[in-house]
């Protein structure tokens, strides 16, 4: 259920009181106005989701309130109330810009159901406005084979189905963002918003407004109301990356959100309830920050309910071939004229031998560059950065130790594709961008390894 900010507009005090109690009990934040002028004044702040407005009022009618609000660019949805139902009334209300209308006396269950539908509409509209990067592109899937990542995969399975707060730690570039999206996609919130936030990229003086929103005129430059990131994430997941960069004042406010489940927009006099799962990530040692007094201990314990620490790429090199194929599929799909692209054996050996200081992020950048430079659909050593091409022979000998692992990975991918192609090896070769003879050769090489 989406919790809304609702304005009740009616000249009858008793009805305002009854509706306020009903809506507040249902979890919504409620404001009241006894006439059209008060309603327009409150609506001008821009933070009202739904206005429950009487049509017949003295001075300014409900229809006039709708028309004037729409003329000012106010995006509030209007649900009109009238004791004089007729076709003409409905037509007039819709023409004025109202979403729907109800006949007095209003039935409680009917009103709550209509508000639930309006909440879904508002959430969908909000979701369409938020650009969210997709984790999987072109149906590419990365399945880790290292023991450490398989353990983490099992942890994700267990925690994803809960609403527990998760803290993801690890070096910069180890894939904390990918893991967070994976948790969201495996959860019951997968169809709802996923809102990533880089805490280190938001200026401190704008952070409260970005997180919780603001009303029109709340401060200099607030020319229109803004829905905060926590409201955008309602019913979904918010990913607070670089949580260690959060200033102490915002740490206090975040702790309040976790404990109370509500946010207050800058300039608003009332809090609104939100249902948001929080996943945080950092490459810093929060325990040391707590000891140094730069991170609140109570917030640390609230965030660290379930910790997942990602290992560096150098500690799980057996995952490199799979990651290479994953990023290859992702970046080939972005090219203007996509063509089947393969990684040559020599290039794969260099990729497996390199010590990635930037971890997975650096590997992805290497593959993105290589896709651009690839000649005739083949990524060779010449397509890789100079630092990889100059790996010394000793390092390359270590890389050769992974050759068998690479071949086994290729075999597993080929066999899976053959299965998905209904046993048709020619079709499987085409899907993999291989010649049929190359497909058979790779299978034979993998068989030779198994027979040793």
C-alpha positions as CSV (number, residue, x, y, z in Angstrom):
1,X,0.0,0.0,0.0
2,X,1.3,3.5,-0.9
3,X,1.0,6.1,1.9
4,X,-0.2,9.4,0.5
5,X,-0.3,13.1,1.5
6,X,-4.0,14.0,1.2
7,X,-5.7,17.3,1.4
8,X,-9.4,17.2,2.5
9,X,-11.3,20.2,1.3
10,X,-14.8,20.7,2.6
11,X,-16.8,23.5,4.3
12,X,-18.4,21.0,6.7
13,X,-16.2,20.8,9.9
14,X,-17.7,17.4,10.9
15,X,-17.0,15.8,7.6
16,X,-13.4,17.1,7.6
17,X,-12.9,15.6,11.0
18,X,-14.4,12.2,10.1
19,X,-12.4,11.9,6.9
20,X,-9.2,13.0,8.7
21,X,-9.5,10.3,11.3
22,X,-10.3,7.6,8.7
23,X,-7.3,8.5,6.5
24,X,-4.9,9.0,9.3
25,X,-5.8,5.6,10.8
26,X,-5.1,4.1,7.3
27,X,-1.6,5.5,7.5
28,X,-1.9,8.6,5.2
29,X,-0.7,12.1,6.1
30,X,-3.7,14.4,6.1
31,X,-4.1,18.2,5.7
32,X,-7.4,20.1,5.8
33,X,-8.9,23.2,4.2
34,X,-12.3,24.6,4.9
35,X,-12.6,26.6,1.6
36,X,-11.2,26.9,-1.9
37,X,-8.8,29.7,-1.0
38,X,-7.2,27.7,1.8
39,X,-7.0,24.7,-0.5
40,X,-5.2,26.6,-3.3
41,X,-2.8,28.0,-0.7
42,X,-1.9,24.6,0.6
43,X,-1.8,23.0,-2.9
44,X,0.7,25.6,-4.1
45,X,3.4,23.9,-1.9
46,X,3.3,21.1,-4.4
47,X,3.6,18.2,-2.0
48,X,0.0,17.0,-1.9
49,X,-0.6,13.7,-3.7
50,X,-4.4,13.6,-3.7
51,X,-7.0,16.3,-2.9
52,X,-10.3,15.0,-1.7
53,X,-12.4,18.0,-2.6
54,X,-16.1,19.0,-2.3
55,X,-17.6,20.4,-5.5
56,X,-20.1,22.8,-4.0
57,X,-18.4,25.3,-1.7
58,X,-19.1,29.1,-1.1
59,X,-16.9,31.6,-2.8
60,X,-14.6,29.2,-4.8
61,X,-16.2,26.0,-6.0
62,X,-14.3,22.7,-6.1
63,X,-14.3,22.8,-9.9
64,X,-12.7,26.2,-9.8
65,X,-10.0,24.8,-7.3
66,X,-9.2,22.1,-9.8
67,X,-9.0,24.4,-12.8
68,X,-6.8,27.0,-11.0
69,X,-4.5,24.2,-9.6
70,X,-4.0,22.7,-13.1
71,X,-3.4,26.2,-14.6
72,X,-0.5,26.6,-12.0
73,X,1.0,23.3,-13.0
74,X,0.1,21.5,-9.8
75,X,0.3,17.7,-10.3
76,X,-2.1,16.7,-7.5
77,X,-4.7,14.2,-8.4
78,X,-8.3,15.4,-7.5
79,X,-11.0,13.1,-6.2
80,X,-14.2,15.2,-6.1
81,X,-17.1,14.7,-3.7
82,X,-20.7,15.8,-4.3
83,X,-24.1,15.3,-2.8
84,X,-25.8,16.1,-6.2
85,X,-24.7,13.3,-8.5
86,X,-25.5,13.6,-12.2
87,X,-23.9,12.9,-15.5
88,X,-23.4,16.6,-16.0
89,X,-21.6,16.8,-12.6
90,X,-19.2,14.0,-13.7
91,X,-18.5,15.6,-17.1
92,X,-17.8,19.0,-15.5
93,X,-15.4,17.5,-13.0
94,X,-13.5,15.5,-15.6
95,X,-13.3,18.6,-17.9
96,X,-11.9,20.6,-15.1
97,X,-9.1,18.1,-14.6
98,X,-10.4,15.9,-11.8
99,X,-9.4,12.2,-11.9
100,X,-12.6,10.9,-10.4
101,X,-15.6,11.8,-8.3
102,X,-17.6,10.2,-5.5
103,X,-21.2,10.7,-4.2
104,X,-21.8,11.8,-0.6
105,X,-22.2,10.2,1.8
106,X,-18.8,8.7,1.1
107,X,-18.4,5.0,1.9
108,X,-15.2,4.3,3.9
109,X,-14.2,1.1,2.0
110,X,-14.9,2.7,-1.4
111,X,-12.8,5.8,-0.5
112,X,-9.8,3.7,0.7
113,X,-10.0,1.5,-2.4
114,X,-10.0,4.5,-4.7
115,X,-7.1,6.0,-2.8
116,X,-5.1,2.7,-3.1
117,X,-5.6,2.8,-6.9
118,X,-4.5,6.5,-7.0
119,X,-1.4,5.5,-5.0
120,X,-0.5,2.9,-7.7
121,X,-1.0,5.5,-10.4
122,X,1.3,8.0,-8.6
123,X,3.9,5.4,-8.0
124,X,3.9,4.3,-11.6
125,X,4.1,7.9,-12.8
126,X,7.0,8.5,-10.4
127,X,8.8,5.3,-11.5
128,X,8.6,6.3,-15.2
129,X,10.3,9.6,-14.3
130,X,13.3,7.9,-12.6
131,X,16.0,6.5,-15.0
132,X,17.3,3.3,-13.5
133,X,20.2,1.3,-15.0
134,X,19.4,-2.3,-15.7
135,X,21.6,-5.0,-14.2
136,X,21.2,-7.5,-17.0
137,X,21.5,-6.5,-20.6
138,X,20.8,-8.6,-23.7
139,X,19.9,-11.5,-21.4
140,X,23.5,-11.9,-20.2
141,X,23.8,-13.7,-16.9
142,X,26.9,-14.0,-14.7
143,X,27.1,-17.1,-12.6
144,X,30.1,-17.1,-10.2
145,X,32.1,-20.3,-9.8
146,X,34.5,-19.2,-7.1
147,X,33.8,-20.7,-3.7
148,X,33.7,-17.3,-2.0
149,X,31.2,-15.9,-4.5
150,X,29.0,-19.0,-4.3
151,X,28.8,-18.5,-0.6
152,X,27.8,-14.9,-1.1
153,X,25.2,-16.0,-3.7
154,X,23.7,-18.3,-1.0
155,X,23.6,-15.4,1.5
156,X,21.8,-13.3,-1.1
157,X,19.2,-16.0,-1.6
158,X,18.5,-16.0,2.2
159,X,18.4,-12.2,2.8
160,X,16.7,-11.1,-0.4
161,X,13.3,-12.5,0.6
162,X,13.3,-10.5,3.8
163,X,13.0,-6.8,4.4
164,X,16.2,-6.7,6.5
165,X,18.6,-3.8,6.1
166,X,21.8,-4.9,4.4
167,X,25.3,-3.5,4.6
168,X,27.6,-4.4,1.7
169,X,31.3,-3.8,2.2
170,X,34.4,-4.3,0.2
171,X,37.1,-2.5,-1.8
172,X,36.1,0.1,-4.5
173,X,34.9,-1.6,-7.7
174,X,34.2,-5.1,-6.3
175,X,30.6,-5.0,-7.6
176,X,28.7,-3.7,-4.6
177,X,26.2,-2.0,-6.9
178,X,25.6,-5.1,-8.9
179,X,25.1,-7.2,-5.8
180,X,22.6,-4.6,-4.4
181,X,20.5,-4.7,-7.6
182,X,20.7,-8.5,-7.4
183,X,19.2,-8.5,-3.9
184,X,16.4,-6.2,-5.0
185,X,15.6,-8.3,-8.1
186,X,15.4,-11.5,-6.0
187,X,13.1,-9.8,-3.4
188,X,9.4,-9.4,-3.3
189,X,9.9,-5.7,-4.1
190,X,11.4,-6.5,-7.5
191,X,8.5,-5.0,-9.4
192,X,8.8,-1.7,-7.4
193,X,11.4,1.1,-7.7
194,X,15.1,0.6,-7.1
195,X,16.6,4.0,-6.3
196,X,20.4,4.2,-6.2
197,X,21.9,7.2,-4.3
198,X,25.6,8.2,-4.2
199,X,25.9,9.8,-0.8
200,X,29.3,11.2,-1.7
201,X,28.0,13.0,-4.8
202,X,25.3,15.2,-3.2
203,X,26.3,18.6,-1.8
204,X,25.7,18.7,2.0
205,X,23.4,21.7,1.8
206,X,21.1,19.9,-0.7
207,X,21.2,16.5,0.9
208,X,18.1,16.8,3.1
209,X,16.1,18.1,0.1
210,X,17.4,15.3,-2.2
211,X,16.6,12.6,0.4
212,X,13.3,13.8,1.7
213,X,12.0,16.4,-0.8
214,X,10.8,19.9,-0.4
215,X,7.7,22.1,-0.8
216,X,7.5,25.0,-3.3
217,X,9.1,28.0,-1.7
218,X,10.7,26.1,1.1
219,X,14.0,27.9,0.4
220,X,15.5,30.2,-2.2
221,X,15.5,28.5,-5.5
222,X,12.7,26.0,-4.6
223,X,10.5,27.1,-7.5
224,X,8.5,23.9,-7.5
225,X,7.9,21.0,-5.1
226,X,10.2,18.0,-5.3
227,X,9.5,14.4,-4.2
228,X,12.5,13.1,-2.2
229,X,14.4,9.9,-3.1
230,X,12.8,8.1,-0.1
231,X,9.3,8.9,-1.5
232,X,10.4,7.8,-5.0
233,X,11.5,4.5,-3.4
234,X,8.3,3.8,-1.6
235,X,7.4,0.1,-1.7
236,X,10.8,-0.6,-3.2
237,X,14.5,-0.4,-2.3
238,X,16.8,2.6,-1.8
239,X,20.6,1.9,-2.3
240,X,22.7,4.3,-0.2
241,X,26.2,3.9,-1.8
242,X,29.2,5.4,-0.1
243,X,27.3,5.6,3.2
244,X,30.5,6.5,5.0
245,X,30.4,9.9,3.3
246,X,27.1,10.9,5.0
247,X,27.5,14.0,7.3
248,X,26.6,13.5,11.0
249,X,23.5,15.6,10.8
250,X,22.1,13.5,7.9
251,X,23.1,10.4,9.9
252,X,20.7,11.5,12.6
253,X,17.9,12.1,10.1
254,X,18.5,8.7,8.4
255,X,18.3,7.0,11.8
256,X,14.9,8.6,12.3
257,X,13.7,7.3,9.0
258,X,14.8,3.7,9.8
259,X,13.3,3.8,13.3
260,X,10.0,5.7,12.5
261,X,9.4,4.8,8.8
262,X,8.5,8.4,7.9
263,X,10.0,11.4,6.2
264,X,9.4,15.1,6.4
265,X,9.9,17.2,3.3
266,X,11.8,20.5,3.8
267,X,9.2,23.2,4.3
268,X,6.4,20.7,5.2
269,X,4.7,20.7,8.6
270,X,3.8,17.0,8.5
271,X,5.7,13.7,8.0
272,X,4.6,11.1,5.6
273,X,4.9,7.3,6.0
274,X,7.2,5.4,3.6
275,X,7.8,1.7,3.2
276,X,11.4,1.5,1.9
277,X,14.0,-1.2,2.2
278,X,17.5,0.2,2.8
279,X,20.7,-1.3,1.5
280,X,23.9,0.6,2.2
281,X,27.4,0.1,0.8
282,X,30.8,1.4,1.6
283,X,34.5,0.8,1.0
284,X,35.4,2.4,4.3
285,X,35.7,0.7,7.8
286,X,32.6,2.0,9.6
287,X,33.7,0.4,12.8
288,X,36.8,2.5,12.8
289,X,34.8,5.6,11.9
290,X,32.5,4.9,14.9
291,X,35.6,4.7,17.2
292,X,36.8,8.0,15.7
293,X,33.5,9.7,16.3
294,X,32.7,10.3,12.6
295,X,29.9,7.8,12.2
296,X,27.1,7.2,14.7
297,X,27.2,3.9,16.5
298,X,23.4,3.6,16.7
299,X,23.2,4.1,12.9
300,X,26.0,1.6,12.3
301,X,24.1,-1.1,14.2
302,X,20.9,-0.3,12.4
303,X,22.6,-0.6,9.0
304,X,24.8,-3.6,9.9
305,X,21.9,-6.0,10.5
306,X,23.1,-8.3,7.7
307,X,26.6,-7.7,6.4
308,X,28.0,-9.0,3.1
309,X,31.6,-8.4,2.4
310,X,32.7,-8.8,-1.3
311,X,36.2,-10.1,-1.9
312,X,38.6,-8.4,-4.3
313,X,38.8,-9.7,-7.8
314,X,42.5,-10.8,-7.2
315,X,41.1,-13.2,-4.6
316,X,38.6,-14.9,-7.0
317,X,40.4,-15.0,-10.3
318,X,38.4,-18.1,-11.4
319,X,35.4,-15.7,-11.8
320,X,37.2,-13.6,-14.4
321,X,36.3,-15.6,-17.5
322,X,32.6,-15.5,-16.6
323,X,32.8,-11.7,-15.9
324,X,34.5,-11.2,-19.2
325,X,31.7,-12.9,-21.1
326,X,29.1,-11.0,-19.0
327,X,30.6,-7.6,-19.8
328,X,31.3,-8.6,-23.4
329,X,27.5,-9.3,-24.0
330,X,26.6,-6.1,-22.2
331,X,28.9,-3.8,-24.2
332,X,28.5,-5.5,-27.6
333,X,24.8,-4.8,-27.4
334,X,25.5,-1.1,-27.0
335,X,27.5,-0.9,-30.3
336,X,25.8,0.8,-33.3
337,X,26.1,-2.3,-35.4
338,X,26.3,-5.3,-33.0
339,X,28.2,-8.3,-34.3
340,X,29.3,-11.6,-32.6
341,X,32.5,-10.8,-30.7
342,X,34.8,-13.3,-29.1
343,X,37.8,-13.1,-26.7
344,X,40.9,-14.7,-28.2
345,X,42.8,-17.3,-26.0
346,X,45.9,-15.1,-25.6
347,X,43.7,-12.1,-24.6
348,X,41.8,-14.2,-22.1
349,X,45.1,-15.4,-20.5
350,X,46.3,-11.8,-20.2
351,X,42.9,-10.8,-18.6
352,X,43.2,-13.6,-16.1
353,X,46.8,-12.7,-15.2
354,X,46.3,-9.0,-14.5
355,X,46.1,-7.6,-11.0
356,X,43.0,-5.4,-11.1
357,X,43.5,-2.5,-8.6
358,X,40.1,-1.2,-9.6
359,X,38.5,-4.7,-9.3
360,X,35.4,-5.5,-11.4
361,X,34.9,-1.9,-12.4
362,X,38.4,-1.8,-14.0
363,X,37.7,-5.1,-15.8
364,X,34.5,-3.8,-17.2
365,X,36.3,-0.7,-18.5
366,X,38.9,-2.9,-20.1
367,X,36.2,-5.0,-21.9
368,X,34.3,-1.9,-23.0
369,X,37.5,-0.5,-24.6
370,X,38.3,-3.8,-26.2
371,X,34.9,-4.1,-27.8
372,X,35.5,-0.8,-29.6
373,X,39.0,-1.8,-30.8
374,X,38.2,-5.4,-31.7
375,X,39.1,-6.4,-35.3
376,X,36.6,-8.5,-37.2
377,X,34.8,-9.6,-34.0
378,X,37.9,-10.9,-32.3
379,X,39.4,-9.4,-29.2
380,X,43.2,-10.1,-29.2
381,X,46.0,-8.8,-27.0
382,X,46.4,-5.8,-29.2
383,X,42.8,-4.7,-28.2
384,X,43.8,-4.6,-24.5
385,X,45.4,-1.7,-22.6
386,X,49.2,-1.5,-22.7
387,X,49.5,-2.4,-19.0
388,X,47.9,-5.8,-19.8
389,X,50.0,-6.4,-22.9
390,X,53.2,-5.9,-21.0
391,X,52.5,-8.5,-18.3
392,X,55.9,-10.3,-17.8
393,X,56.5,-13.9,-18.5
394,X,56.4,-14.9,-14.8
395,X,52.9,-13.4,-14.4
396,X,51.8,-15.0,-17.6
397,X,53.0,-18.4,-16.3
398,X,50.7,-17.9,-13.4
399,X,48.0,-17.0,-15.9
400,X,48.5,-20.2,-17.7
401,X,47.5,-22.0,-14.6
402,X,44.0,-20.7,-15.3
403,X,44.0,-22.0,-18.8
404,X,42.3,-25.2,-17.8
405,X,39.7,-23.3,-15.8
406,X,39.0,-21.0,-18.8
407,X,38.5,-24.1,-21.0
408,X,36.1,-25.7,-18.5
409,X,34.2,-22.4,-18.4
410,X,33.9,-22.4,-22.2
411,X,32.7,-26.0,-22.1
412,X,30.0,-25.2,-19.6
413,X,28.8,-22.2,-21.6
414,X,28.7,-24.2,-24.8
415,X,26.9,-27.2,-23.3
416,X,24.3,-24.9,-21.7
417,X,23.7,-23.2,-25.0
418,X,23.4,-26.5,-26.8
419,X,20.8,-27.6,-24.2
420,X,18.9,-24.3,-24.7
421,X,19.1,-24.8,-28.5
422,X,17.4,-28.2,-28.1
423,X,20.6,-30.1,-28.9
424,X,21.1,-28.3,-32.2
425,X,24.9,-27.6,-32.2
426,X,24.8,-25.6,-35.4
427,X,22.2,-23.2,-33.8
428,X,24.2,-23.2,-30.6
429,X,27.4,-22.2,-32.5
430,X,25.5,-19.4,-34.2
431,X,24.2,-18.1,-30.9
432,X,27.7,-18.1,-29.5
433,X,29.2,-16.4,-32.5
434,X,31.4,-19.4,-33.3
435,X,32.0,-21.5,-36.3
436,X,30.8,-25.0,-35.9
437,X,34.3,-26.3,-36.2
438,X,35.4,-23.9,-33.4
439,X,32.6,-25.2,-31.2
440,X,33.7,-28.8,-31.6
441,X,37.4,-27.9,-31.0
442,X,36.6,-26.1,-27.7
443,X,34.6,-29.2,-26.6
444,X,37.5,-31.5,-27.5
445,X,40.1,-29.3,-25.6
446,X,37.9,-29.4,-22.5
447,X,37.6,-33.2,-22.8
448,X,41.4,-33.5,-23.0
449,X,41.7,-31.6,-19.7
450,X,39.2,-33.9,-18.0
451,X,41.1,-37.0,-19.3
452,X,44.5,-35.9,-17.8
